[in-house]
Amino acid sequence: MGRSVVRSVVLVETVAALGLVGWYVWAGVTAPPDAFVSPWLRNMWAPIGALVMLGTTLPMLGVASALGGLGGGLGRKEAADAPVGIGTVTGVARTGLSVNDQPQLAISMDVETPEGHRFSAVAKHVVDITQVAELVPGTVLPVRYLHDRPGVVSLDRGEDPALVQAAYNAVMVRAGLTTERNLDIAARGVRAQGVVSSVRPTGRLLNGNPEMEIGLGVTRPDGSLFHAAVVKVLPASSVVSVQVGRVLTVHYLPEREEELVLQTPANPGVR
């Protein structure tokens, strides 16, 4: 059930409940004084019905809040038309709400836009219970934001992967985690699978992100194999993805196979 639908149902039920209470009071006040049965007793069904309606309305308010909040987040259409920023998680807390036993989390993050603007924000998002452990400080998430409300964001739902990747690339280039040359190789190079054969930290840090020397065995499209090594500064949250034995997607130019580019995902899959 979407947030707009929930809001409409809540509004209708609230108006109906208030109407029942108003009619009950009016019927009691205007009834003849010599009525055989007091109208206050005869019409007790009205306030009871109002209480039942309000009893269903309150949980629905919680559902609406979990789906983005009544005014506390971006609606689905609002988010779909919003620009993309890249958020780095700084903290996670449960809000106490849940939908279908899946917890709603308040995800605090520092957000950077492709243009280089930075701001702090909070995204309230219902997360699959199996993914909660993935949301640790340092995790990178694409978000949708509004220029006039930068403090409230929504996690990107994956409707436009190309837009997300472009935003991620711009932020990574500015942070020194990739180069325009690498982006060009990724765009027009051969896509292949590489198996990590060695990982060695160089000891260098860039903005808290470690530089790693990664050895790979790469399988060409014709099935032949070549070995290469790349030196890459990785986001701290991505280091676990380059352990020995992991299979990575890589891109390379046939005429310069030593210029190998690792494909770093822009979205870890939280939906």
Secondary structure, DSSP 8 states (H G I E B T S, - for coil): --HHHHHHHHHHHHHHHHHHHHHHHHHHHHS-TT-SS-HHHHTTHHHHHHHHHHHHHHHHHHHHHHTT-SSSS--HHHHHTS-EEEEEEEEEEEEEEEETTEEEEEEEEEEE-TTS-EEEEEEEEE--GGGGGG--TT-EEEEEEETTEEEEEEE--SS-HHHHHHHHHHHHHHTTSS-HHHHHHHHHSEEEEEEEEEEEEEEEEETTEEEEEEEEEEE-TTS-EEEEEEEEE--GGGGGGG-TT-EEEEEEETTEEEEEEE---S-----
